[in-house]
Amino acid sequence: MKPLGPIPSGYGANTEGRLLIGGHDVTALIEAAGDTPLFVYDLGMVARRVERLRAAMPAGLEIHYAVKANPFAPLVSAMAGIVDGFDVASDGELRRAIEAGMAAAHVSFAGPGKKARELEAAIRAGATINLESEHEADRALSIGEALGLTPRLAVRINPEFELRGSGMRMGGGAKPFGVDQERVAPLVRRLAEAGADYRGLHVFAGSQSLDGDAIIETQANSVALARQIDDRTGIRAPLVNLGGGFGIPYFAGDVALDVEAIGAALAGRIDGEAERYAIELGRWLVAEAGVYLARIVDRKVSHGKVFLVTDGGLHHQLAASGNFGTVVRRNYPVAVATKFGAEPGEEASVVGCLCTPLDRLADDAMLPRAEPGDIIAVFLAGAYGATASPTAFLGHPAPCEIAISAESAVILT
Ligand SMILES: *Cc1c(COP(=O)(O)O)cnc(C)c1O
């Protein structure tokens, strides 16, 4: 038997024992959406997450959403009304951010390898480009000149420090991201001399950290580094984006972050000037609000082991299958959604419909006995799900996605 990850709070069962998402019976949601596999995002839960973060963080601190975590249009639109800015990583995301109603002045565009077309789109829209290299700075400046527009430019720093305990490290040592910290001040001076609209500094040192002390330390280092660069250039960065890296508990034994403690520590460091700082989060804001639903198509026994074969799989849920940045495969929180109230009755493995042994959604898990027709729920599907998976693999159709709100309206794509 292998343990399952922790089901996030806020999910329960109705009297028929079926999983409720935002108060809706899963079978009704599937009927409304038309079919499985299906992603359901609870916008009410997203809003409560933002509220909790805002209450925890210093007053005035900007909260940005990293669109790549979940670019589903109705979710991005809902976010536009409750956060202070978006971080995008392609011109496609930039378009989506603006269509969702976020003012371009509050959109920043980070990421290596921005194409000329993308730099042009950002400059035309008036979004901030977080520069990843000196060469990118030259390109943005000359595109701005050719367009007769003043580009809004910030510099992403590749800091000497990194976010300890982070699932994906994106700072410290040789990296494709950002400008090495000792070269940032000369670049900022050059931007100012070239007449760019200098928007500030950006540090993003890692992702999926559950170590609150490490996040506090990284934020402190980032604040100190930004002040150092201000001193060296004599130019005050208008906005310092401290990045994020806030993780969520995916696996058995993981403990949720104490964001209130992180906020209290940050308040102590940026007292009186919180307005010039931002944090940008993806996963922490949206992962728990998403559930992936797949239907059991077959139940088979092989060498004494039970396999529940679903119509979903790694083509929609690469991360849950254990093939997205993990070394040792562990189970996400998974449940039989149509028997959510029932006690576990057998050990079973949940697999997908792809012809590869990598396509597993739960290994040797204790679950209520399930039959073909029952629905499997994979939790923590609100971030890095559909769009972070190889949806074209094997030629299955794209999954359905719906967002639900407290007003009980079902919003389709
Ligand atoms: C991916 C990314 C994020 C979001 O990371 P999460 O782990 O989802 O919070 C934020 N900022 C930048 C620059 C990113 O690349």
The ligand as a Tripos MOL2 file, in Angstrom:
@<TRIPOS>MOLECULE
LIG
   15    15     1     0     0
SMALL
NO_CHARGES

@<TRIPOS>ATOM
      1 C1          6.2100   29.9590  -13.0550 C.3       1 LIG1
      2 C2          6.4530   31.2930  -12.5260 C.ar      1 LIG1
      3 C3          5.7070   31.7540  -11.4440 C.ar      1 LIG1
      4 C4          4.6930   30.9270  -10.7130 C.3       1 LIG1
      5 O1          5.2640   29.9010   -9.9720 O.3       1 LIG1
      6 P1          4.3530   29.0470   -8.9560 P.3       1 LIG1
      7 O2          5.2520   28.0000   -8.4460 O.co2     1 LIG1
      8 O3          3.2240   28.4990   -9.7610 O.co2     1 LIG1
      9 O4          3.8590   29.9650   -7.9080 O.co2     1 LIG1
     10 C5          5.9410   33.0360  -11.0140 C.ar      1 LIG1
     11 N1          6.8550   33.8280  -11.6200 N.ar      1 LIG1
     12 C6          7.6040   33.4160  -12.6650 C.ar      1 LIG1
     13 C7          8.5880   34.3170  -13.2780 C.3       1 LIG1
     14 C8          7.4380   32.1390  -13.1560 C.ar      1 LIG1
     15 O5          8.1850   31.7260  -14.1670 O.3       1 LIG1
@<TRIPOS>BOND
     1     1     2 1
     2     2     3 ar
     3     2    14 ar
     4     3     4 1
     5     3    10 ar
     6     4     5 1
     7     5     6 1
     8     6     7 2
     9     6     8 1
    10     6     9 1
    11    10    11 ar
    12    11    12 ar
    13    12    13 1
    14    12    14 ar
    15    14    15 1
@<TRIPOS>SUBSTRUCTURE
     1 LIG1         1 GROUP 0 **** ****
